[in-house]
Each structure stands twice: as structure tokens, then as C-alpha cells.
């Protein structure tokens, strides 16, 4: 992140820290099985408190940096906005469905778990990936807000269509799902509403009290390291929760991971080059590309647990989602910089 020397050391070796955090998480889950059990018991319903705190802290600094008053001007490029909506809400769910059918047709629980991931665009960690790739903060904040509203309106309809109506056309059993809008609203409110409110209140409140120069030169540099620190701690927690199961079922992890890796790479690459084609700047291109590629695994996991149970194949596939998304999208951050040098 430009101009932030305190993050230089973490930034320079971030990929290494990510993989070390994953390894530490798995080791904790295997060597100290009581720790994941303790973490799993810390929550309310389908919301895990340590994970929620980690995600909120991760997202707060980027959301505090957003210049919200500049957001309306970003949508002058209507081609960029509508192409992002098309790829995110039409191409993405269809692509995940197709990949799931190709790779997991004989694993119906894993298949339906991936479909739940595919119909929920990201509203949380995408902010972090965009920040690391130096994407446009204002654009990503606007897209996250729009996707949150659309998720409230469309998630139940998409689940009905992709799990109940579409599978029989491919020789698969229909899966009936009853997802209440209250659960979706709760997830969106926790993982987006809280850090968004914190960001807006602290930004405009502190600027009013201390001035914009103090906010940008003193406050922002102090809170910026929270993002990567919370990211690493969250990764440790996520991998510790399912570390032992991943080692017991390695081939199942691979089977689920293959379509996920293809999905993330295809969505990122497709959106990146479409954005460049319609004349977007690099910062806008990075924002829409990570918005299209990421998924709301928090909602997918919550729904999978609520509908199919904590020990279901759907919940297992849902957990594998972020475990694959983290290393793949951190590599996409590096790819974004490489493409920036070549095309911008």
C-alpha cells in the first residue's frame, strides 16, 4: 500500500506469511484439538465470534479510508458497471454451477455446497484483496454495498433456481432449500454493516474533530497494519477449525478445490480484460475484478450449516471455499500487479 512504510515488511513477504498462517492453523487443529472445539463454541447460532471479529477488524481500515463523497462520480463508465453486474450475477453463478456439475456430479453434497458459494458474491474479504492490489477503494465500497442489497433480494431465488430447478436438466436430483431473508440480512449486517458503520463514523467524526490532514497523516498509518494482522489471525483460525478434517480427507479437499481454483481464476481474468476493454483505469479494473472473483463464504457456510447441518458435506465444501480463496486470491493480487505493468 503506497505511502505506508509500517506495512512494508508485511507486504514484501505477504504470500509467505499467508502460507505460514495456513500451516500454523492446520497444526493447531491437529496437535491441539481442544482449541478448534473451543473456537467453535464461541458464537451465536451460525455466526462464529472470533471469525466475525477478525473479518470486521480486517475490513475496518480500508472502509475508513474510503472517500464516500466521491462514489457517485465513479459510475460515469456505465459499460464497466453493467459488465461487472453481468459477470458477477449471471456468469459467476452459471460458471460455478457448470464446474460443480463437471467435477462433483457424483458428490451431490459437495456440489450443492459449491453452488451456495457461487450464488453469493463477496461483501467482506474482497475489500482486503482490493486494498492489497491498490484498487479503487471508493469503487469497491460501492460495489460491495450494491452486492449486499442484491444478495438480500436474490439469494433465496438463486438458491431455489440453482438447487431445485436447474439440476434435473443435468440428470441430478433436485435439492429443496428453505432460506429465510432474516439469516441473509443478519450475515450481511454483521460482516458488512458493522465495519462500514465504524469506517464512516470514524472517518467523518475524526476529520471534523482533528482535521483531514491529521486523519490521513496520523490516524490512517496507525490503523492500516490492523488489516494484514487480522487477516493472518483469521486465516489461522479458519484453518485450525478444519485442519484435522483436511488431513483425514485430503482427496475430498482436492476434489472440491479444483473447481474453486478454476472459478476464481476464470472470473478474475474475464472481468480484468473486460474492464480494460471498456476503458477502465487500473484501480477500477482491480476493484471490479476482485469483486467478481470473490465470494461471500460467510453466508454460504451459515446457510449450509443452518439448512444441512454442521457436519454435512455442504458445510465442509463451504469451509473449503475460503481455504482455497485465500491463497488463490493473494496470488491474484500479484497477478494484478504483473498485468498492471504490462497493460497500464
ROTOR-805250 format. One record per residue (C-alpha): residue number from 1; residue in three letters; x, y, z negated. Coordinates in nm, 3 decimals. Last residue first. Layout:
BEGIN
+-----+------+---------+---------+---------+
! pos ! code !       u !       v !       w !
+-----+------+---------+---------+---------+
! NUM !  Ala !       X !       Y !       Z !
...
+-----+------+---------+---------+---------+
This chain:
BEGIN
+-----+------+---------+---------+---------+
! pos ! code !       u !       v !       w !
+-----+------+---------+---------+---------+
! 344 !  Unk !  -0.133 !   0.002 !   1.789 !
! 343 !  Unk !  -0.123 !  -0.327 !   1.982 !
! 342 !  Unk !   0.207 !  -0.493 !   1.893 !
! 341 !  Unk !   0.295 !  -0.334 !   1.561 !
! 340 !  Unk !  -0.066 !  -0.354 !   1.442 !
! 339 !  Unk !  -0.085 !  -0.717 !   1.553 !
! 338 !  Unk !   0.204 !  -0.800 !   1.319 !
! 337 !  Unk !   0.042 !  -0.602 !   1.038 !
! 336 !  Unk !  -0.286 !  -0.787 !   1.087 !
! 335 !  Unk !  -0.103 !  -1.121 !   1.096 !
! 334 !  Unk !   0.045 !  -1.050 !   0.754 !
! 333 !  Unk !  -0.302 !  -0.976 !   0.618 !
! 332 !  Unk !  -0.428 !  -1.287 !   0.800 !
! 331 !  Unk !  -0.175 !  -1.486 !   0.595 !
! 330 !  Unk !  -0.342 !  -1.349 !   0.282 !
! 329 !  Unk !  -0.667 !  -1.451 !   0.447 !
! 328 !  Unk !  -0.558 !  -1.814 !   0.482 !
! 327 !  Unk !  -0.410 !  -1.841 !   0.130 !
! 326 !  Unk !  -0.724 !  -1.705 !  -0.044 !
! 325 !  Unk !  -0.990 !  -1.848 !   0.189 !
! 324 !  Unk !  -0.890 !  -2.210 !   0.131 !
! 323 !  Unk !  -0.936 !  -2.204 !  -0.247 !
! 322 !  Unk !  -1.226 !  -1.964 !  -0.191 !
! 321 !  Unk !  -1.417 !  -2.225 !   0.011 !
! 320 !  Unk !  -1.303 !  -2.535 !  -0.183 !
! 319 !  Unk !  -1.538 !  -2.422 !  -0.461 !
! 318 !  Unk !  -1.837 !  -2.423 !  -0.227 !
! 317 !  Unk !  -1.744 !  -2.767 !  -0.095 !
! 316 !  Unk !  -1.747 !  -2.899 !  -0.453 !
! 315 !  Unk !  -2.079 !  -2.727 !  -0.523 !
! 314 !  Unk !  -2.234 !  -2.886 !  -0.211 !
! 313 !  Unk !  -2.090 !  -3.224 !  -0.306 !
! 312 !  Unk !  -2.284 !  -3.201 !  -0.630 !
! 311 !  Unk !  -2.132 !  -3.199 !  -0.979 !
! 310 !  Unk !  -2.277 !  -2.861 !  -1.086 !
! 309 !  Unk !  -2.622 !  -2.930 !  -0.942 !
! 308 !  Unk !  -2.795 !  -2.910 !  -0.602 !
! 307 !  Unk !  -3.007 !  -2.594 !  -0.625 !
! 306 !  Unk !  -2.844 !  -2.389 !  -0.902 !
! 305 !  Unk !  -2.494 !  -2.521 !  -0.844 !
! 304 !  Unk !  -2.509 !  -2.469 !  -0.466 !
! 303 !  Unk !  -2.674 !  -2.128 !  -0.512 !
! 302 !  Unk !  -2.406 !  -2.007 !  -0.752 !
! 301 !  Unk !  -2.130 !  -2.151 !  -0.532 !
! 300 !  Unk !  -2.263 !  -1.978 !  -0.220 !
! 299 !  Unk !  -2.317 !  -1.650 !  -0.408 !
! 298 !  Unk !  -1.961 !  -1.642 !  -0.544 !
! 297 !  Unk !  -1.826 !  -1.768 !  -0.209 !
! 296 !  Unk !  -1.940 !  -1.448 !  -0.040 !
! 295 !  Unk !  -1.748 !  -1.494 !   0.283 !
! 294 !  Unk !  -1.457 !  -1.328 !   0.458 !
! 293 !  Unk !  -1.388 !  -1.327 !   0.832 !
! 292 !  Unk !  -1.632 !  -1.058 !   0.947 !
! 291 !  Unk !  -1.543 !  -0.806 !   0.675 !
! 290 !  Unk !  -1.174 !  -0.886 !   0.722 !
! 289 !  Unk !  -1.200 !  -0.799 !   1.090 !
! 288 !  Unk !  -1.423 !  -0.492 !   1.033 !
! 287 !  Unk !  -1.172 !  -0.333 !   0.795 !
! 286 !  Unk !  -0.861 !  -0.425 !   0.996 !
! 285 !  Unk !  -1.011 !  -0.276 !   1.312 !
! 284 !  Unk !  -1.109 !   0.043 !   1.129 !
! 283 !  Unk !  -0.754 !   0.089 !   0.998 !
! 282 !  Unk !  -0.607 !   0.004 !   1.338 !
! 281 !  Unk !  -0.826 !   0.256 !   1.521 !
! 280 !  Unk !  -1.134 !   0.135 !   1.707 !
! 279 !  Unk !  -1.165 !   0.171 !   2.085 !
! 278 !  Unk !  -1.433 !  -0.083 !   2.178 !
! 277 !  Unk !  -1.172 !  -0.336 !   2.294 !
! 276 !  Unk !  -0.972 !  -0.300 !   1.971 !
! 275 !  Unk !  -1.280 !  -0.393 !   1.773 !
! 274 !  Unk !  -1.347 !  -0.693 !   2.000 !
! 273 !  Unk !  -0.985 !  -0.800 !   1.954 !
! 272 !  Unk !  -0.999 !  -0.791 !   1.576 !
! 271 !  Unk !  -1.350 !  -0.938 !   1.554 !
! 270 !  Unk !  -1.254 !  -1.248 !   1.752 !
! 269 !  Unk !  -0.925 !  -1.299 !   1.570 !
! 268 !  Unk !  -1.077 !  -1.269 !   1.223 !
! 267 !  Unk !  -1.376 !  -1.489 !   1.303 !
! 266 !  Unk !  -1.165 !  -1.754 !   1.473 !
! 265 !  Unk !  -0.905 !  -1.767 !   1.194 !
! 264 !  Unk !  -1.157 !  -1.782 !   0.908 !
! 263 !  Unk !  -1.370 !  -2.045 !   1.082 !
! 262 !  Unk !  -1.078 !  -2.266 !   1.183 !
! 261 !  Unk !  -0.947 !  -2.264 !   0.825 !
! 260 !  Unk !  -1.294 !  -2.348 !   0.692 !
! 259 !  Unk !  -1.346 !  -2.629 !   0.945 !
! 258 !  Unk !  -1.019 !  -2.791 !   0.829 !
! 257 !  Unk !  -1.060 !  -2.726 !   0.454 !
! 256 !  Unk !  -1.363 !  -2.952 !   0.402 !
! 255 !  Unk !  -1.192 !  -3.260 !   0.543 !
! 254 !  Unk !  -0.865 !  -3.166 !   0.370 !
! 253 !  Unk !  -1.034 !  -3.135 !   0.030 !
! 252 !  Unk !  -1.205 !  -3.468 !   0.087 !
! 251 !  Unk !  -0.866 !  -3.617 !   0.170 !
! 250 !  Unk !  -0.720 !  -3.491 !  -0.157 !
! 249 !  Unk !  -0.996 !  -3.635 !  -0.377 !
! 248 !  Unk !  -0.824 !  -3.703 !  -0.711 !
! 247 !  Unk !  -0.574 !  -3.418 !  -0.670 !
! 246 !  Unk !  -0.849 !  -3.172 !  -0.583 !
! 245 !  Unk !  -1.056 !  -3.300 !  -0.878 !
! 244 !  Unk !  -0.771 !  -3.223 !  -1.118 !
! 243 !  Unk !  -0.723 !  -2.871 !  -0.982 !
! 242 !  Unk !  -1.094 !  -2.784 !  -0.978 !
! 241 !  Unk !  -1.120 !  -2.531 !  -1.263 !
! 240 !  Unk !  -0.745 !  -2.462 !  -1.269 !
! 239 !  Unk !  -0.752 !  -2.343 !  -0.908 !
! 238 !  Unk !  -1.014 !  -2.079 !  -0.976 !
! 237 !  Unk !  -0.850 !  -1.956 !  -1.300 !
! 236 !  Unk !  -0.501 !  -1.925 !  -1.146 !
! 235 !  Unk !  -0.651 !  -1.747 !  -0.844 !
! 234 !  Unk !  -0.830 !  -1.503 !  -1.077 !
! 233 !  Unk !  -0.501 !  -1.428 !  -1.257 !
! 232 !  Unk !  -0.329 !  -1.356 !  -0.924 !
! 231 !  Unk !  -0.610 !  -1.129 !  -0.802 !
! 230 !  Unk !  -0.629 !  -0.950 !  -1.138 !
! 229 !  Unk !  -0.259 !  -0.862 !  -1.114 !
! 228 !  Unk !  -0.300 !  -0.763 !  -0.749 !
! 227 !  Unk !  -0.586 !  -0.523 !  -0.816 !
! 226 !  Unk !  -0.467 !  -0.394 !  -1.154 !
! 225 !  Unk !  -0.148 !  -0.259 !  -0.993 !
! 224 !  Unk !  -0.357 !   0.031 !  -0.850 !
! 223 !  Unk !  -0.477 !   0.164 !  -1.187 !
! 222 !  Unk !  -0.174 !   0.378 !  -1.276 !
! 221 !  Unk !  -0.100 !   0.496 !  -0.921 !
! 220 !  Unk !  -0.466 !   0.608 !  -0.890 !
! 219 !  Unk !  -0.466 !   0.811 !  -1.214 !
! 218 !  Unk !  -0.158 !   1.028 !  -1.167 !
! 217 !  Unk !  -0.118 !   1.151 !  -0.808 !
! 216 !  Unk !  -0.468 !   1.099 !  -0.668 !
! 215 !  Unk !  -0.669 !   1.186 !  -0.981 !
! 214 !  Unk !  -0.431 !   1.465 !  -1.088 !
! 213 !  Unk !  -0.454 !   1.626 !  -0.742 !
! 212 !  Unk !  -0.833 !   1.585 !  -0.734 !
! 211 !  Unk !  -0.892 !   1.780 !  -1.055 !
! 210 !  Unk !  -0.899 !   1.678 !  -1.421 !
! 209 !  Unk !  -1.263 !   1.690 !  -1.530 !
! 208 !  Unk !  -1.450 !   1.702 !  -1.197 !
! 207 !  Unk !  -1.198 !   1.465 !  -1.037 !
! 206 !  Unk !  -1.237 !   1.235 !  -1.339 !
! 205 !  Unk !  -1.616 !   1.217 !  -1.302 !
! 204 !  Unk !  -1.610 !   1.188 !  -0.924 !
! 203 !  Unk !  -1.371 !   0.897 !  -0.913 !
! 202 !  Unk !  -1.458 !   0.734 !  -1.247 !
! 201 !  Unk !  -1.831 !   0.730 !  -1.175 !
! 200 !  Unk !  -1.798 !   0.609 !  -0.815 !
! 199 !  Unk !  -1.548 !   0.333 !  -0.892 !
! 198 !  Unk !  -1.724 !   0.204 !  -1.203 !
! 197 !  Unk !  -2.056 !   0.199 !  -1.016 !
! 196 !  Unk !  -1.899 !   0.002 !  -0.729 !
! 195 !  Unk !  -1.724 !  -0.231 !  -0.974 !
! 194 !  Unk !  -2.059 !  -0.314 !  -1.143 !
! 193 !  Unk !  -2.278 !  -0.330 !  -0.833 !
! 192 !  Unk !  -2.052 !  -0.553 !  -0.624 !
! 191 !  Unk !  -1.985 !  -0.875 !  -0.814 !
! 190 !  Unk !  -2.254 !  -0.841 !  -1.079 !
! 189 !  Unk !  -2.532 !  -0.683 !  -0.875 !
! 188 !  Unk !  -2.477 !  -0.904 !  -0.570 !
! 187 !  Unk !  -2.492 !  -1.215 !  -0.787 !
! 186 !  Unk !  -2.804 !  -1.100 !  -0.972 !
! 185 !  Unk !  -2.976 !  -0.997 !  -0.650 !
! 184 !  Unk !  -2.914 !  -1.341 !  -0.499 !
! 183 !  Unk !  -3.048 !  -1.513 !  -0.810 !
! 182 !  Unk !  -3.356 !  -1.287 !  -0.811 !
! 181 !  Unk !  -3.421 !  -1.349 !  -0.440 !
! 180 !  Unk !  -3.507 !  -1.708 !  -0.523 !
! 179 !  Unk !  -3.357 !  -1.995 !  -0.327 !
! 178 !  Unk !  -3.569 !  -2.301 !  -0.254 !
! 177 !  Unk !  -3.376 !  -2.537 !  -0.029 !
! 176 !  Unk !  -3.506 !  -2.831 !   0.171 !
! 175 !  Unk !  -3.239 !  -3.018 !   0.363 !
! 174 !  Unk !  -3.338 !  -3.156 !   0.704 !
! 173 !  Unk !  -3.154 !  -3.472 !   0.804 !
! 172 !  Unk !  -2.916 !  -3.463 !   1.097 !
! 171 !  Unk !  -2.968 !  -3.567 !   1.460 !
! 170 !  Unk !  -2.845 !  -3.235 !   1.599 !
! 169 !  Unk !  -3.189 !  -3.080 !   1.651 !
! 168 !  Unk !  -3.278 !  -3.211 !   1.303 !
! 167 !  Unk !  -3.008 !  -2.981 !   1.152 !
! 166 !  Unk !  -3.166 !  -2.650 !   1.271 !
! 165 !  Unk !  -3.491 !  -2.629 !   1.074 !
! 164 !  Unk !  -3.413 !  -2.710 !   0.710 !
! 163 !  Unk !  -3.051 !  -2.614 !   0.639 !
! 162 !  Unk !  -2.979 !  -2.343 !   0.896 !
! 161 !  Unk !  -3.330 !  -2.196 !   0.913 !
! 160 !  Unk !  -3.428 !  -2.214 !   0.545 !
! 159 !  Unk !  -3.084 !  -2.098 !   0.430 !
! 158 !  Unk !  -3.097 !  -1.810 !   0.681 !
! 157 !  Unk !  -3.438 !  -1.701 !   0.551 !
! 156 !  Unk !  -3.319 !  -1.717 !   0.189 !
! 155 !  Unk !  -3.005 !  -1.519 !   0.272 !
! 154 !  Unk !  -3.180 !  -1.257 !   0.488 !
! 153 !  Unk !  -3.318 !  -0.973 !   0.274 !
! 152 !  Unk !  -3.080 !  -0.979 !  -0.024 !
! 151 !  Unk !  -2.789 !  -1.057 !   0.206 !
! 150 !  Unk !  -2.886 !  -0.766 !   0.432 !
! 149 !  Unk !  -2.861 !  -0.529 !   0.134 !
! 148 !  Unk !  -2.519 !  -0.666 !   0.037 !
! 147 !  Unk !  -2.400 !  -0.660 !   0.397 !
! 146 !  Unk !  -2.483 !  -0.288 !   0.420 !
! 145 !  Unk !  -2.294 !  -0.210 !   0.099 !
! 144 !  Unk !  -1.993 !  -0.418 !   0.201 !
! 143 !  Unk !  -1.991 !  -0.249 !   0.541 !
! 142 !  Unk !  -1.992 !   0.098 !   0.382 !
! 141 !  Unk !  -1.711 !   0.008 !   0.142 !
! 140 !  Unk !  -1.511 !  -0.145 !   0.429 !
! 139 !  Unk !  -1.547 !   0.174 !   0.634 !
! 138 !  Unk !  -1.445 !   0.403 !   0.348 !
! 137 !  Unk !  -1.143 !   0.194 !   0.261 !
! 136 !  Unk !  -1.007 !   0.185 !   0.617 !
! 135 !  Unk !  -0.756 !  -0.099 !   0.636 !
! 134 !  Unk !  -0.412 !  -0.095 !   0.477 !
! 133 !  Unk !  -0.380 !  -0.475 !   0.505 !
! 132 !  Unk !  -0.359 !  -0.513 !   0.126 !
! 131 !  Unk !  -0.663 !  -0.289 !   0.081 !
! 130 !  Unk !  -0.863 !  -0.482 !   0.340 !
! 129 !  Unk !  -0.779 !  -0.811 !   0.168 !
! 128 !  Unk !  -0.888 !  -0.659 !  -0.167 !
! 127 !  Unk !  -1.219 !  -0.523 !  -0.035 !
! 126 !  Unk !  -1.284 !  -0.860 !   0.131 !
! 125 !  Unk !  -1.263 !  -1.003 !  -0.221 !
! 124 !  Unk !  -1.616 !  -0.885 !  -0.301 !
! 123 !  Unk !  -1.902 !  -0.848 !  -0.052 !
! 122 !  Unk !  -1.819 !  -1.137 !   0.183 !
! 121 !  Unk !  -2.075 !  -1.255 !   0.437 !
! 120 !  Unk !  -2.316 !  -1.526 !   0.312 !
! 119 !  Unk !  -2.457 !  -1.756 !   0.583 !
! 118 !  Unk !  -2.129 !  -1.941 !   0.635 !
! 117 !  Unk !  -2.079 !  -2.027 !   0.268 !
! 116 !  Unk !  -2.420 !  -2.194 !   0.243 !
! 115 !  Unk !  -2.341 !  -2.381 !   0.566 !
! 114 !  Unk !  -2.021 !  -2.507 !   0.405 !
! 113 !  Unk !  -2.216 !  -2.664 !   0.118 !
! 112 !  Unk !  -2.467 !  -2.814 !   0.363 !
! 111 !  Unk !  -2.187 !  -2.994 !   0.544 !
! 110 !  Unk !  -2.019 !  -3.105 !   0.221 !
! 109 !  Unk !  -2.343 !  -3.268 !   0.109 !
! 108 !  Unk !  -2.412 !  -3.417 !   0.454 !
! 107 !  Unk !  -2.070 !  -3.588 !   0.483 !
! 106 !  Unk !  -2.105 !  -3.789 !   0.806 !
! 105 !  Unk !  -2.174 !  -3.471 !   1.006 !
! 104 !  Unk !  -1.867 !  -3.313 !   0.844 !
! 103 !  Unk !  -1.621 !  -3.216 !   1.120 !
! 102 !  Unk !  -1.838 !  -3.138 !   1.423 !
! 101 !  Unk !  -2.155 !  -3.049 !   1.230 !
! 100 !  Unk !  -1.964 !  -2.824 !   0.991 !
!  99 !  Unk !  -1.785 !  -2.652 !   1.280 !
!  98 !  Unk !  -2.118 !  -2.581 !   1.451 !
!  97 !  Unk !  -2.284 !  -2.450 !   1.135 !
!  96 !  Unk !  -1.984 !  -2.231 !   1.057 !
!  95 !  Unk !  -1.990 !  -2.091 !   1.411 !
!  94 !  Unk !  -2.366 !  -2.028 !   1.401 !
!  93 !  Unk !  -2.336 !  -1.846 !   1.067 !
!  92 !  Unk !  -2.048 !  -1.631 !   1.198 !
!  91 !  Unk !  -2.181 !  -1.554 !   1.548 !
!  90 !  Unk !  -2.511 !  -1.409 !   1.427 !
!  89 !  Unk !  -2.461 !  -1.207 !   1.107 !
!  88 !  Unk !  -2.092 !  -1.120 !   1.112 !
!  87 !  Unk !  -2.033 !  -1.119 !   1.489 !
!  86 !  Unk !  -2.348 !  -0.922 !   1.565 !
!  85 !  Unk !  -2.305 !  -0.681 !   1.272 !
!  84 !  Unk !  -1.943 !  -0.617 !   1.369 !
!  83 !  Unk !  -2.038 !  -0.561 !   1.733 !
!  82 !  Unk !  -2.306 !  -0.318 !   1.614 !
!  81 !  Unk !  -2.060 !  -0.111 !   1.409 !
!  80 !  Unk !  -1.782 !  -0.104 !   1.667 !
!  79 !  Unk !  -2.016 !  -0.013 !   1.953 !
!  78 !  Unk !  -2.173 !   0.261 !   1.742 !
!  77 !  Unk !  -1.841 !   0.447 !   1.712 !
!  76 !  Unk !  -1.977 !   0.755 !   1.535 !
!  75 !  Unk !  -2.028 !   0.532 !   1.232 !
!  74 !  Unk !  -1.728 !   0.661 !   1.038 !
!  73 !  Unk !  -1.877 !   1.010 !   0.994 !
!  72 !  Unk !  -2.132 !   0.877 !   0.742 !
!  71 !  Unk !  -1.855 !   0.738 !   0.514 !
!  70 !  Unk !  -1.662 !   1.062 !   0.449 !
!  69 !  Unk !  -1.847 !   1.158 !   0.128 !
!  68 !  Unk !  -1.760 !   0.820 !  -0.018 !
!  67 !  Unk !  -1.387 !   0.890 !  -0.027 !
!  66 !  Unk !  -1.295 !   0.542 !  -0.151 !
!  65 !  Unk !  -1.005 !   0.526 !  -0.400 !
!  64 !  Unk !  -1.223 !   0.417 !  -0.695 !
!  63 !  Unk !  -1.353 !   0.128 !  -0.481 !
!  62 !  Unk !  -0.996 !   0.009 !  -0.417 !
!  61 !  Unk !  -0.914 !   0.029 !  -0.792 !
!  60 !  Unk !  -1.234 !  -0.152 !  -0.907 !
!  59 !  Unk !  -1.229 !  -0.456 !  -0.677 !
!  58 !  Unk !  -0.977 !  -0.670 !  -0.861 !
!  57 !  Unk !  -1.111 !  -0.571 !  -1.202 !
!  56 !  Unk !  -1.460 !  -0.685 !  -1.097 !
!  55 !  Unk !  -1.325 !  -1.009 !  -0.949 !
!  54 !  Unk !  -1.129 !  -1.097 !  -1.262 !
!  53 !  Unk !  -1.418 !  -1.011 !  -1.493 !
!  52 !  Unk !  -1.655 !  -1.228 !  -1.288 !
!  51 !  Unk !  -1.408 !  -1.515 !  -1.287 !
!  50 !  Unk !  -1.366 !  -1.497 !  -1.666 !
!  49 !  Unk !  -1.747 !  -1.471 !  -1.715 !
!  48 !  Unk !  -1.863 !  -1.758 !  -1.492 !
!  47 !  Unk !  -2.205 !  -1.674 !  -1.349 !
!  46 !  Unk !  -2.431 !  -1.972 !  -1.271 !
!  45 !  Unk !  -2.616 !  -1.956 !  -1.602 !
!  44 !  Unk !  -2.427 !  -1.724 !  -1.836 !
!  43 !  Unk !  -2.060 !  -1.790 !  -1.874 !
!  42 !  Unk !  -1.771 !  -1.920 !  -2.076 !
!  41 !  Unk !  -1.825 !  -2.295 !  -2.080 !
!  40 !  Unk !  -1.644 !  -2.337 !  -1.750 !
!  39 !  Unk !  -1.340 !  -2.163 !  -1.899 !
!  38 !  Unk !  -1.330 !  -2.402 !  -2.198 !
!  37 !  Unk !  -1.364 !  -2.707 !  -1.973 !
!  36 !  Unk !  -1.090 !  -2.567 !  -1.748 !
!  35 !  Unk !  -0.864 !  -2.532 !  -2.058 !
!  34 !  Unk !  -0.946 !  -2.876 !  -2.206 !
!  33 !  Unk !  -0.794 !  -3.045 !  -1.900 !
!  32 !  Unk !  -0.446 !  -2.917 !  -1.998 !
!  31 !  Unk !  -0.197 !  -3.102 !  -1.776 !
!  30 !  Unk !  -0.422 !  -3.138 !  -1.470 !
!  29 !  Unk !  -0.616 !  -2.810 !  -1.473 !
!  28 !  Unk !  -0.310 !  -2.615 !  -1.588 !
!  27 !  Unk !  -0.100 !  -2.765 !  -1.309 !
!  26 !  Unk !  -0.365 !  -2.676 !  -1.047 !
!  25 !  Unk !  -0.373 !  -2.315 !  -1.169 !
!  24 !  Unk !   0.006 !  -2.288 !  -1.178 !
!  23 !  Unk !   0.027 !  -2.418 !  -0.821 !
!  22 !  Unk !  -0.234 !  -2.168 !  -0.697 !
!  21 !  Unk !  -0.058 !  -1.884 !  -0.881 !
!  20 !  Unk !   0.272 !  -1.989 !  -0.720 !
!  19 !  Unk !   0.104 !  -1.989 !  -0.379 !
!  18 !  Unk !  -0.026 !  -1.635 !  -0.430 !
!  17 !  Unk !   0.301 !  -1.512 !  -0.581 !
!  16 !  Unk !   0.493 !  -1.635 !  -0.275 !
!  15 !  Unk !   0.246 !  -1.464 !  -0.040 !
!  14 !  Unk !   0.281 !  -1.142 !  -0.242 !
!  13 !  Unk !   0.661 !  -1.127 !  -0.224 !
!  12 !  Unk !   0.703 !  -0.770 !  -0.098 !
!  11 !  Unk !   0.365 !  -0.654 !  -0.221 !
!  10 !  Unk !   0.437 !  -0.748 !  -0.583 !
!   9 !  Unk !   0.770 !  -0.566 !  -0.579 !
!   8 !  Unk !   0.628 !  -0.260 !  -0.404 !
!   7 !  Unk !   0.322 !  -0.223 !  -0.626 !
!   6 !  Unk !   0.479 !   0.034 !  -0.853 !
!   5 !  Unk !   0.608 !   0.219 !  -0.548 !
!   4 !  Unk !   0.261 !   0.317 !  -0.429 !
!   3 !  Unk !   0.293 !   0.559 !  -0.141 !
!   2 !  Unk !   0.161 !   0.318 !   0.116 !
!   1 !  Unk !   0.000 !   0.000 !   0.000 !
+-----+------+---------+---------+---------+
